[in-house]
């Protein structure tokens, strides 16, 4: 059992956790990651002289038991997202923003202490670093005899068993399979929404949290935009606001996006926002290892958790995992965790 060569496609939360769990079970595995970093859609930007900014997955809730159990196992703490008791609400462009009272929240959101990428770093530290191969963009997967041959842009790998943790849409649009995957799988996968792939996340850092005064708020909900949601993103003595910009602005320049958001923020905070320290953004639609264009429009979470992702292919040598395949909370970090546990149980069933 220990000599089986297992290859994991993708070094995000699901891929790293799969490797971590397989190691605990005595299996040998390797990870092929297309980027020069781990984490996938978990992306904690850490500038040299400033606070970390979450430009990827950020929040979790108490209902996300798979993720919470993992954080407990890894001894990683969480803390509640600061919301305050008021929020700015901007219903329409012809009327000024309103400062409204927030109702009591029975299901608050939480953040991972030390940054969302802490769970990535802890899992990676547990693995042999020679198991992780960076900058490996998989182009072809071919079944040959009792093995799978994996061709990347620069290297060639072989595996007894391969586990894909890529978003299903990315898997079928960027990798050629020989023989072809079943038509029904390709059809579903190509129409499966990749959560967060169209997001634009922006953040400003400031010297002080001026929005925490009694007549203000760092929580914004806007029907006008270009930012439709914004939250206090402060950490210790570093102060920031982070928001979600409408995806329609993905094609303009960074400078244009920044100026548009500043124009909006002046409606709430006046010229105080012009004293920002730094601006950061991530246009996830421009991330080729997350986003792939759809031939037809899809809706959020379309086909996430579909039963076809629970099947195996290539005579049980190819398993499908990753957040969008989860049966609970697909698309979220919790779904990534659940899918990893499911994949490892399937490996044990097949190889033990």
ABEGO torsion letter per residue (X at the ends): XAABBBBBBEABAAAAAAAAAAAAAGBBBBBBBABABBGEABBBBBBAABBBBBABBABBBAABAAAAAAAAAAGBBBBBBBAEABBBBBABAABBBBBBBBBBBABBBBBBBGEAAAAAAAAAAABBAAABBBGBBBABBBBBEABBBBBBAABBBBBABBBBABBAAAAAAABBBOBBBBAAAAAAAAABBBBGAABBBBBBBBABBAAABAABBABBBBAAOABABBBBABBEABBBBBBBBBAAAAABBAAAAAAAAAAAAAAAAEAAAAABABBBBBBAAABAAABBBBABBBBBGBGBGBAAAABBBGGGABBBBEAAABABGBGBAAAAAAAAAAAAAAAAAAAX
